[in-house]
Amino acid sequence: MSTALLTDMYELTMVDSAIASGTAGRRSVFEVFARRLPGERRYGVVAGTGRVVEAIRDFRFGPEEIAYLESAGIVSERTLAWMEGYRFTGDVYGYAEGECYFPYSPVLTVLGTFAEACVLETVILSILNHDSAVATAASRMTAAAHGRPCVEFGARRTHEVAAVHSARAAVIAGFEATSDLEAGRRYGLRITGTSAHSFTLVHDGEEEAFAAQIATMGPGTTLLVDTYDIPRGVERAVAAARAAGGELGAVRLDSGDLIAQAFTVRRQLDDLGATSTKITVTSDLDEYAIAALGAAPVDAYGVGTQLVTGSGHPTAEMVYKLVQREGADGRMHEVAKASQNKKSAGGLKVAGRVRDERGHSAQELVVSAGSWQEGLDYLERAGARPLQVKLIDGGQVDEPYIGERAIAAAAECHARSRAELPYDGWRLSRGEPAVPTKTVDIFEGDD
């Protein structure tokens, strides 16, 4: 499917006017960054990069798109002709997917002509803002879980397409599985699921419901035990599994005081000799609820609403700004927005992370340079770990950054990046970014 109309009208009207003024072909550099971390969080997580690359690859104005734009009278015939041959031919650099980021980190950098880079703004931001918001919430949740597995259950709490991409972002940030089948099919994610309260209610009693589920899923399944009375439900669940010749895999608690119930259920299971039976909890969990359950005998968490809505912050608040462009003199010039409270810094930026003697992230070093290589050379002299990778080279997509393999690589990248954070970075409370950003301008042109 073409992604060309997943954009705002003003992207196309700008191109139309730029073609008329003769500036459409000027070499330009656009940058994605966030001025702040939503909710004064300590770090953000980059997610959606692989989807962005695919969206740029599929950004084509086919006959149907051209016919619609022509009928709507949005742009001139000359611009419609330009659109018919549109192919992104520039370069795209970005933070490795899964990497932590901070205010003014150059999360994505797009180099091309003004026209070909301008039209990509909306689709790039819609993907990165959604996926990074979900991944940031997911990372805080998996950090709070301290190694206990988290599973994504949010498909019923968001748009059906957003649910698929939320699952992808959650797995990048440490979630182990999803309940969404389309996410499993499209991205090769591990899927999981058993039953809801309606399954228990449709049967004449709990015993019949548990026996029916075990008959199809085996005694190692997870039984939902809080439809009626929890102690009685636990007793019946264990008995049903043993009647089928095994020990129950897990019980799920979905309501009430989860902390108190986890303790009483664990005691009851142990008294019944079901010491191997685990406890999974659900019920509108967020990172704070998961942290509060840290001392309780809980084995796994199922998270839905709060995950897919970014735990109160459904956007990463990233923006897409022109930071460098070719002038009438043929030279590249740094440009920046100077509006109060919305300032940006001009120049092509190359970013690295400086670590202290313990291996913890100590500084985000952002270098405004005349070229990519010039910036990398500066980072090497400063002993900083480069954060960006080349995603698209001359319009050609680097295949390892898309598809199923990219998700596993991004999950590994995030685990390493989060492990590097200093202690303050793991706090759930509001505060300053865990890593300060230092910007250095070595561009020899104008500032």
Salt bridges, closest charged atoms under 4 A:
GLU31 OE1 - LYS349 NZ 2.81
GLU40 OE2 - ARG430 NH1 3.31
ASP58 OD1 - ARG57 NE 2.97
ASP91 OD2 - LYS390 NZ 3.92
GLU97 OE2 - ARG168 NH1 2.72
GLU99 OE2 - ARG353 NH1 2.86
GLU99 OE1 - ARG385 NH1 3.10
ASP131 OD2 - ARG51 NE 2.92
ASP131 OD1 - HIS130 ND1 2.77
GLU160 OE1 - HIS159 ND1 3.75
GLU176 OE1 - ARG190 NH2 3.86
GLU182 OE1 - ARG185 NH2 2.87
GLU182 OE2 - ARG186 NH2 3.32
GLU206 OE1 - ARG236 NH1 3.00
GLU207 OE2 - ARG236 NE 3.22
ASP226 OD1 - HIS197 NE2 2.78
GLU247 OE2 - ARG242 NE 2.98
ASP254 OD1 - ARG252 NH1 3.67
ASP270 OD1 - ARG266 NH2 3.10
GLU287 OE2 - ARG41 NH2 3.83
GLU287 OE2 - ARG140 NE 2.76
GLU317 OE1 - ARG36 NH1 3.25
GLU326 OE1 - ARG27 NE 3.51
ASP329 OD2 - HIS333 NE2 2.98
ASP356 OD2 - ARG358 NH2 3.56
GLU364 OE1 - ARG353 NE 2.72
ASP393 OD1 - LYS390 NZ 3.25
GLU420 OE2 - ARG355 NH1 3.08
GLU420 OE1 - ARG385 NH2 3.09
ASP424 OD1 - ARG427 NE 3.63
ASP446 OD2 - HIS333 ND1 2.79
